Amino acid sequence: MGNGEGGLLGQGKLETCHTPSKIRNLENVKIVTVESGAFNTLSLSKDGHLFSWGRGDGGQLGIDVSVMKTRLASFGVDSTDFICIAPEVIAFPDMNLKFIQIACGEAHCLALTTTNQVYGWGANNNGQLGNGECADDHDPGSGTRLTTKCEPIQLTALSNKQIIRISAAGAFSSFITRNGEVLMCGNDNKG
């Protein structure tokens, strides 16, 4: 229930809903976790797959733009916005990956696999994806922000860290290792 603008409710429409209602695209999927960012939602199914919906202006949906446009057309929605109005499976280079945790920040998301690999996508202007990039990394000729990752990338800087827990906040991310270390990246302007 709430504001359906931008597909925030995953109902396949853009209308406000005043009472809780099922998300039809997930009726045959056993969902075990749901996380919401500022304008998007990410869910994890029992079989380890990820579904995403809502606004994707910062790349936080993890869904290819052409897939979003095709899905919008199938719902009869003509929009130039980066929105997904019903849950869509997030595609990974290796579709055999199984996920056990998810986290949403303001405009970025993280996911942890059964083998302790961390994937991230979305806004990265403050380095919140932990891949060494920040807002200064852009193509001056085109004005393109190279830091935004619209599709999931593996966060290779964490590959040898044995990550067991992930968390995402406004513009930063946190990770806990099997050894109890806490690792963080992103915006530190407030200390």
Backbone as CSV, one residue per row, in Angstrom:
resi,resn,N_x,N_y,N_z,CA_x,CA_y,CA_z,C_x,C_y,C_z
1,MET,0.837,-1.159,0.000,0.000,0.000,0.000,0.891,1.234,0.000
2,GLY,0.384,2.313,-0.492,1.142,3.551,-0.561,1.142,4.124,-1.951
3,ASN,2.105,4.976,-2.211,2.234,5.680,-3.474,2.737,4.736,-4.562
4,GLY,1.962,4.565,-5.623,2.337,3.678,-6.714,3.118,4.355,-7.824
5,GLU,3.401,5.645,-7.670,4.149,6.405,-8.685,5.473,5.697,-8.972
6,GLY,5.808,5.610,-10.242,7.079,5.000,-10.627,7.137,3.498,-10.421
7,GLY,5.995,2.863,-10.193,5.991,1.409,-9.996,6.466,0.982,-8.626
8,LEU,6.475,1.897,-7.668,7.014,1.610,-6.339,6.361,0.409,-5.663
9,LEU,5.101,0.137,-5.975,4.385,-0.948,-5.298,4.481,-2.284,-6.022
10,GLY,5.036,-2.304,-7.229,5.197,-3.560,-7.958,3.902,-4.185,-8.424
11,GLN,2.828,-3.409,-8.492,1.510,-3.926,-8.836,1.229,-3.969,-10.336
12,GLY,2.173,-3.513,-11.154,1.940,-3.487,-12.596,1.149,-2.275,-13.038
13,LYS,1.030,-1.308,-12.152,0.327,-0.066,-12.471,0.977,1.058,-11.675
14,LEU,0.530,2.263,-11.940,1.162,3.429,-11.328,0.258,4.113,-10.309
15,GLU,-0.709,3.401,-9.793,-1.701,3.994,-8.908,-1.379,3.766,-7.436
16,THR,-1.872,4.676,-6.616,-1.747,4.551,-5.176,-2.679,3.444,-4.692
17,CYS,-2.236,2.699,-3.699,-3.028,1.612,-3.128,-3.178,1.886,-1.635
18,HIS,-4.413,1.882,-1.132,-4.687,2.258,0.253,-4.761,1.080,1.225
19,THR,-4.701,-0.138,0.710,-4.697,-1.320,1.576,-3.643,-2.297,1.048
20,PRO,-3.085,-3.138,1.901,-2.087,-4.110,1.436,-2.685,-5.052,0.394
21,SER,-1.918,-5.325,-0.646,-2.372,-6.276,-1.660,-1.189,-7.055,-2.204
22,LYS,-1.490,-8.269,-2.668,-0.446,-9.150,-3.195,0.179,-8.572,-4.452
23,ILE,1.444,-8.895,-4.640,2.119,-8.576,-5.893,1.940,-9.796,-6.789
24,ARG,1.132,-9.650,-7.817,0.747,-10.785,-8.661,1.936,-11.495,-9.304
25,ASN,2.948,-10.746,-9.720,4.102,-11.380,-10.378,4.910,-12.269,-9.435
26,LEU,4.655,-12.191,-8.134,5.394,-13.009,-7.168,4.521,-14.080,-6.512
27,GLU,3.297,-14.258,-6.986,2.377,-15.211,-6.357,2.906,-16.642,-6.342
28,ASN,3.675,-17.032,-7.333,4.194,-18.401,-7.408,5.649,-18.494,-6.995
29,VAL,6.148,-17.453,-6.309,7.544,-17.415,-5.878,7.566,-17.308,-4.361
30,LYS,8.356,-18.133,-3.711,8.503,-18.067,-2.251,9.554,-16.999,-1.933
31,ILE,9.103,-15.839,-1.442,9.997,-14.739,-1.104,10.369,-14.857,0.375
32,VAL,11.676,-14.722,0.677,12.137,-14.850,2.059,12.625,-13.526,2.647
33,THR,12.979,-12.559,1.793,13.458,-11.261,2.272,13.046,-10.171,1.301
34,VAL,12.666,-9.018,1.848,12.355,-7.842,1.047,13.098,-6.663,1.665
35,GLU,13.764,-5.874,0.830,14.466,-4.660,1.269,14.037,-3.515,0.366
36,SER,13.865,-2.339,0.942,13.489,-1.172,0.151,14.533,-0.078,0.275
37,GLY,14.847,0.536,-0.871,15.693,1.716,-0.903,14.788,2.937,-0.895
38,ALA,15.303,4.061,-1.343,14.491,5.278,-1.358,13.315,5.157,-2.323
39,PHE,13.540,4.588,-3.521,12.477,4.506,-4.531,12.464,3.163,-5.251
40,ASN,12.983,2.128,-4.628,12.993,0.809,-5.253,12.869,-0.263,-4.191
41,THR,12.504,-1.467,-4.645,12.426,-2.614,-3.745,13.163,-3.778,-4.380
42,LEU,13.812,-4.550,-3.533,14.571,-5.725,-3.935,14.074,-6.880,-3.081
43,SER,13.826,-8.034,-3.702,13.397,-9.199,-2.924,14.253,-10.399,-3.281
44,LEU,14.353,-11.306,-2.317,15.154,-12.516,-2.452,14.222,-13.716,-2.317
45,SER,14.276,-14.610,-3.296,13.423,-15.800,-3.250,14.131,-16.928,-2.503
46,LYS,13.356,-17.915,-2.080,13.904,-19.066,-1.359,14.963,-19.790,-2.181
47,ASP,14.800,-19.802,-3.510,15.774,-20.485,-4.363,16.978,-19.602,-4.723
48,GLY,17.094,-18.417,-4.085,18.296,-17.597,-4.243,18.304,-16.623,-5.393
49,HIS,17.142,-16.347,-5.997,17.069,-15.379,-7.089,16.590,-14.025,-6.574
50,LEU,16.936,-12.968,-7.321,16.593,-11.612,-6.927,15.565,-11.014,-7.879
51,PHE,14.621,-10.262,-7.316,13.604,-9.548,-8.079,13.664,-8.083,-7.678
52,SER,13.425,-7.201,-8.653,13.547,-5.770,-8.408,12.396,-5.026,-9.067
53,TRP,11.990,-3.894,-8.450,10.971,-3.029,-9.052,11.040,-1.636,-8.434
54,GLY,10.391,-0.685,-9.110,10.360,0.703,-8.655,11.082,1.630,-9.614
55,ARG,11.611,2.728,-9.089,12.337,3.710,-9.905,13.790,3.276,-10.033
56,GLY,14.356,3.499,-11.211,15.740,3.103,-11.457,16.622,4.226,-11.938
57,ASP,16.291,5.461,-11.585,17.047,6.618,-12.075,18.535,6.534,-11.754
58,GLY,18.900,5.918,-10.648,20.303,5.792,-10.264,20.881,4.429,-10.572
59,GLY,20.188,3.636,-11.377,20.668,2.294,-11.711,20.364,1.250,-10.642
60,GLN,19.628,1.632,-9.596,19.424,0.761,-8.444,18.544,-0.458,-8.692
61,LEU,17.934,-0.571,-9.860,17.112,-1.754,-10.136,17.943,-2.953,-10.584
62,GLY,19.122,-2.691,-11.132,19.959,-3.789,-11.596,19.425,-4.456,-12.848
63,ILE,18.562,-3.742,-13.569,17.907,-4.304,-14.751,18.296,-3.492,-15.974
64,ASP,18.631,-4.181,-17.048,18.980,-3.535,-18.307,17.839,-2.625,-18.760
65,VAL,18.179,-1.436,-19.220,17.186,-0.438,-19.628,16.263,-0.977,-20.718
66,SER,16.788,-1.731,-21.683,15.946,-2.257,-22.761,14.915,-3.249,-22.216
67,VAL,15.280,-4.010,-21.187,14.334,-4.939,-20.565,13.215,-4.149,-19.887
68,MET,13.589,-3.058,-19.182,12.567,-2.226,-18.530,11.591,-1.662,-19.549
69,LYS,12.103,-1.159,-20.668,11.240,-0.561,-21.698,10.288,-1.608,-22.281
70,THR,10.798,-2.811,-22.544,9.969,-3.886,-23.085,8.855,-4.255,-22.105
71,ARG,9.196,-4.369,-20.825,8.203,-4.716,-19.813,7.142,-3.626,-19.675
72,LEU,7.568,-2.348,-19.710,6.600,-1.255,-19.620,5.603,-1.336,-20.775
73,ALA,6.123,-1.592,-21.977,5.256,-1.700,-23.147,4.267,-2.854,-22.985
74,SER,4.713,-3.979,-22.390,3.819,-5.126,-22.199,2.685,-4.806,-21.216
75,PHE,2.889,-3.821,-20.335,1.844,-3.379,-19.412,1.052,-2.208,-19.981
76,GLY,1.372,-1.799,-21.213,0.668,-0.695,-21.838,1.052,0.665,-21.285
77,VAL,2.251,0.767,-20.705,2.712,2.030,-20.131,3.716,2.663,-21.077
78,ASP,3.431,3.882,-21.494,4.334,4.637,-22.357,5.074,5.644,-21.484
79,SER,6.328,5.364,-21.173,7.088,6.229,-20.272,8.543,6.254,-20.698
80,THR,9.167,7.405,-20.548,10.600,7.518,-20.805,11.382,7.428,-19.503
81,ASP,10.678,7.262,-18.383,11.339,7.118,-17.081,11.967,5.738,-16.954
82,PHE,12.975,5.645,-16.099,13.591,4.364,-15.794,12.825,3.747,-14.630
83,ILE,11.744,3.054,-14.973,10.905,2.446,-13.946,10.591,1.004,-14.304
84,CYS,10.339,0.227,-13.285,9.904,-1.154,-13.458,8.669,-1.299,-12.566
85,ILE,7.495,-1.482,-13.171,6.247,-1.420,-12.414,5.796,-2.770,-11.848
86,ALA,6.528,-3.826,-12.158,6.254,-5.150,-11.606,7.593,-5.859,-11.411
87,PRO,7.692,-6.768,-10.450,8.964,-7.439,-10.182,9.566,-8.085,-11.428
88,GLU,10.846,-7.861,-11.573,11.608,-8.420,-12.695,12.821,-9.154,-12.117
89,VAL,13.124,-10.335,-12.633,14.308,-11.080,-12.191,15.554,-10.313,-12.626
90,ILE,16.492,-10.175,-11.726,17.763,-9.530,-12.066,18.659,-10.574,-12.704
91,ALA,19.175,-10.261,-13.882,20.047,-11.186,-14.615,21.496,-10.967,-14.194
92,PHE,22.193,-12.053,-13.954,23.616,-12.020,-13.611,24.384,-12.761,-14.689
93,PRO,25.662,-12.417,-14.884,26.454,-13.126,-15.902,26.409,-14.640,-15.695
94,ASP,26.413,-15.074,-14.454,26.289,-16.494,-14.127,24.938,-16.680,-13.438
95,MET,23.960,-17.178,-14.160,22.611,-17.336,-13.603,22.525,-18.495,-12.610
96,ASN,23.629,-19.224,-12.402,23.648,-20.273,-11.393,23.961,-19.730,-10.006
97,LEU,24.297,-18.441,-9.922,24.570,-17.832,-8.619,23.317,-17.903,-7.750
98,LYS,23.513,-18.193,-6.487,22.426,-18.199,-5.515,22.770,-17.173,-4.442
99,PHE,21.797,-16.371,-4.072,22.017,-15.296,-3.117,21.371,-15.620,-1.777
100,ILE,21.992,-15.095,-0.703,21.485,-15.362,0.640,21.175,-14.083,1.423
101,GLN,21.684,-12.929,0.958,21.401,-11.661,1.621,21.290,-10.553,0.585
102,ILE,20.476,-9.551,0.917,20.338,-8.370,0.069,20.320,-7.126,0.955
103,ALA,20.683,-5.994,0.343,20.661,-4.722,1.065,20.414,-3.598,0.075
104,CYS,19.648,-2.590,0.494,19.355,-1.434,-0.351,19.786,-0.154,0.353
105,GLY,20.521,0.681,-0.363,20.824,2.025,0.100,19.855,2.982,-0.566
106,GLU,20.210,4.247,-0.575,19.326,5.226,-1.199,19.137,4.954,-2.680
107,ALA,20.231,4.715,-3.405,20.144,4.439,-4.844,21.176,3.399,-5.268
108,HIS,21.516,2.487,-4.360,22.391,1.373,-4.711,21.948,0.128,-3.948
109,CYS,22.304,-1.041,-4.486,21.931,-2.305,-3.859,23.132,-3.234,-3.808
110,LEU,23.089,-4.137,-2.852,24.129,-5.152,-2.674,23.463,-6.512,-2.540
111,ALA,24.192,-7.546,-2.930,23.696,-8.915,-2.765,24.884,-9.827,-2.475
112,LEU,24.678,-10.770,-1.550,25.718,-11.712,-1.127,25.334,-13.110,-1.585
113,THR,26.293,-13.806,-2.217,26.040,-15.160,-2.712,26.327,-16.198,-1.633
114,THR,25.931,-17.426,-1.903,26.206,-18.543,-0.995,27.698,-18.809,-0.875
115,THR,28.491,-18.325,-1.838,29.946,-18.528,-1.825,30.686,-17.260,-1.392
116,ASN,30.003,-16.372,-0.680,30.581,-15.156,-0.103,31.046,-14.129,-1.128
117,GLN,30.521,-14.164,-2.335,30.805,-13.125,-3.318,29.792,-12.010,-3.124
118,VAL,30.244,-10.759,-3.292,29.352,-9.619,-3.162,29.180,-8.971,-4.529
119,TYR,27.934,-8.696,-4.888,27.606,-7.984,-6.120,26.934,-6.672,-5.728
120,GLY,27.124,-5.654,-6.565,26.510,-4.370,-6.309,26.100,-3.696,-7.599
121,TRP,25.176,-2.743,-7.492,24.733,-1.982,-8.657,24.062,-0.706,-8.180
122,GLY,23.962,0.251,-9.096,23.304,1.516,-8.802,24.280,2.666,-8.709
123,ALA,23.874,3.706,-7.979,24.701,4.906,-7.830,25.997,4.560,-7.108
124,ASN,27.068,5.192,-7.548,28.381,4.921,-6.967,29.194,6.205,-6.888
125,ASN,28.510,7.345,-6.909,29.216,8.626,-6.934,30.043,8.873,-5.685
126,ASN,29.753,8.180,-4.595,30.528,8.304,-3.367,31.369,7.066,-3.080
127,GLY,31.480,6.179,-4.059,32.256,4.953,-3.862,31.539,3.899,-3.039
128,GLN,30.208,4.005,-2.915,29.451,3.087,-2.074,29.416,1.652,-2.582
129,LEU,29.824,1.425,-3.829,29.888,0.049,-4.331,31.229,-0.611,-4.029
130,GLY,32.181,0.157,-3.540,33.452,-0.440,-3.117,34.309,-0.972,-4.246
131,ASN,34.136,-0.436,-5.447,34.944,-0.915,-6.570,36.049,0.075,-6.951
132,GLY,36.318,1.056,-6.080,37.405,1.998,-6.310,37.047,3.201,-7.150
133,GLU,35.801,3.310,-7.602,35.380,4.442,-8.420,34.646,5.470,-7.560
134,CYS,34.606,6.713,-8.057,33.875,7.774,-7.355,33.369,8.792,-8.370
135,ALA,32.749,9.861,-7.886,32.094,10.855,-8.750,33.037,11.502,-9.750
136,ASP,34.318,11.566,-9.457,35.267,12.196,-10.378,35.534,11.349,-11.614
137,ASP,35.114,10.088,-11.586,35.331,9.188,-12.713,34.179,9.325,-13.705
138,HIS,34.369,10.162,-14.730,33.338,10.339,-15.747,33.994,10.646,-17.078
139,ASP,33.212,10.524,-18.112,33.694,10.814,-19.460,33.402,12.278,-19.749
140,PRO,34.441,13.163,-19.674,34.202,14.593,-19.844,33.589,14.961,-21.192
141,GLY,33.885,14.194,-22.223,33.357,14.498,-23.556,31.860,14.289,-23.648
142,SER,31.357,13.251,-22.986,29.929,12.945,-23.084,29.158,13.344,-21.834
143,GLY,29.863,13.605,-20.767,29.189,13.919,-19.508,28.648,12.678,-18.821
144,THR,28.938,11.508,-19.356,28.435,10.257,-18.804,29.105,9.951,-17.471
145,ARG,28.271,9.587,-16.488,28.811,9.157,-15.199,29.194,7.689,-15.308
146,LEU,30.479,7.426,-15.259,30.942,6.050,-15.357,30.736,5.289,-14.053
147,THR,30.451,6.013,-12.998,30.328,5.364,-11.704,29.009,4.634,-11.522
148,THR,27.940,5.068,-12.171,26.645,4.392,-12.050,26.719,3.041,-12.752
149,LYS,26.313,2.003,-12.045,26.315,0.647,-12.592,24.875,0.161,-12.649
150,CYS,24.300,0.168,-13.850,22.889,-0.214,-14.006,22.676,-1.713,-13.921
151,GLU,23.732,-2.470,-14.119,23.639,-3.918,-14.015,24.645,-4.392,-12.971
152,PRO,24.367,-5.513,-12.303,25.231,-5.981,-11.227,26.671,-6.237,-11.656
153,ILE,27.596,-5.842,-10.776,29.022,-6.141,-10.953,29.514,-6.825,-9.690
154,GLN,30.461,-7.729,-9.842,31.053,-8.356,-8.661,32.031,-7.370,-8.032
155,LEU,31.972,-7.227,-6.724,32.878,-6.332,-6.019,34.140,-7.125,-5.682
156,THR,35.062,-7.133,-6.649,36.252,-7.980,-6.556,37.187,-7.585,-5.415
157,ALA,37.120,-6.344,-4.943,37.965,-5.941,-3.810,37.614,-6.729,-2.550
158,LEU,36.434,-7.361,-2.527,36.003,-8.146,-1.373,36.171,-9.645,-1.579
159,SER,36.709,-10.041,-2.728,36.768,-11.463,-3.089,37.485,-12.342,-2.077
160,ASN,38.557,-11.857,-1.482,39.321,-12.693,-0.544,39.002,-12.371,0.914
161,LYS,37.884,-11.709,1.174,37.561,-11.241,2.520,36.587,-12.136,3.295
162,GLN,36.002,-13.145,2.694,35.036,-14.027,3.353,33.911,-13.219,4.013
163,ILE,33.196,-12.463,3.191,32.100,-11.628,3.669,30.931,-12.509,4.113
164,ILE,30.392,-12.226,5.305,29.251,-13.005,5.812,28.015,-12.140,6.037
165,ARG,28.177,-10.818,5.992,27.040,-9.917,6.217,27.245,-8.636,5.435
166,ILE,26.174,-8.123,4.825,26.226,-6.876,4.056,25.158,-5.918,4.563
167,SER,25.427,-4.632,4.375,24.452,-3.609,4.741,24.675,-2.407,3.837
168,ALA,23.596,-1.750,3.455,23.681,-0.550,2.623,22.856,0.545,3.277
169,ALA,23.371,1.756,3.223,22.649,2.913,3.769,22.584,3.970,2.682
170,GLY,22.297,5.215,3.060,22.148,6.290,2.080,23.184,6.243,0.981
171,ALA,24.414,6.563,1.285,25.484,6.595,0.281,26.730,5.886,0.787
172,PHE,26.544,4.843,1.596,27.680,4.043,2.028,27.252,2.597,2.247
173,SER,28.241,1.714,2.361,27.990,0.286,2.521,28.891,-0.272,3.607
174,SER,28.418,-1.348,4.252,29.175,-2.011,5.315,29.212,-3.503,5.047
175,PHE,30.314,-4.108,5.466,30.513,-5.542,5.265,31.158,-6.123,6.518
176,ILE,30.732,-7.308,6.925,31.360,-8.007,8.043,31.992,-9.272,7.497
177,THR,33.250,-9.531,7.904,33.960,-10.727,7.451,33.773,-11.860,8.460
178,ARG,34.101,-13.049,8.042,34.029,-14.230,8.917,34.906,-14.037,10.157
179,ASN,35.998,-13.254,10.026,36.901,-12.996,11.151,36.417,-11.872,12.054
180,GLY,35.249,-11.294,11.773,34.704,-10.242,12.606,35.179,-8.846,12.263
181,GLU,35.841,-8.679,11.123,36.260,-7.346,10.694,35.061,-6.605,10.106
182,VAL,35.031,-5.311,10.307,34.006,-4.471,9.696,34.688,-3.628,8.631
183,LEU,34.199,-3.711,7.407,34.731,-2.954,6.277,33.645,-1.997,5.804
184,MET,34.047,-0.783,5.441,33.068,0.206,4.987,33.607,0.977,3.791
185,CYS,32.697,1.472,2.960,33.073,2.319,1.835,31.923,3.257,1.543
186,GLY,32.250,4.370,0.898,31.233,5.326,0.526,31.446,6.682,1.136
187,ASN,30.372,7.440,1.272,30.424,8.818,1.752,30.748,8.878,3.242
188,ASP,31.794,9.650,3.575,32.218,9.794,4.964,32.218,11.254,5.389
189,ASN,31.397,12.087,4.719,31.453,13.512,5.021,30.874,13.868,6.379
190,LYS,30.153,12.955,7.007,29.613,13.204,8.342,30.390,12.435,9.414
191,GLY,31.469,11.751,9.012,32.284,10.998,9.961,31.637,9.691,10.341
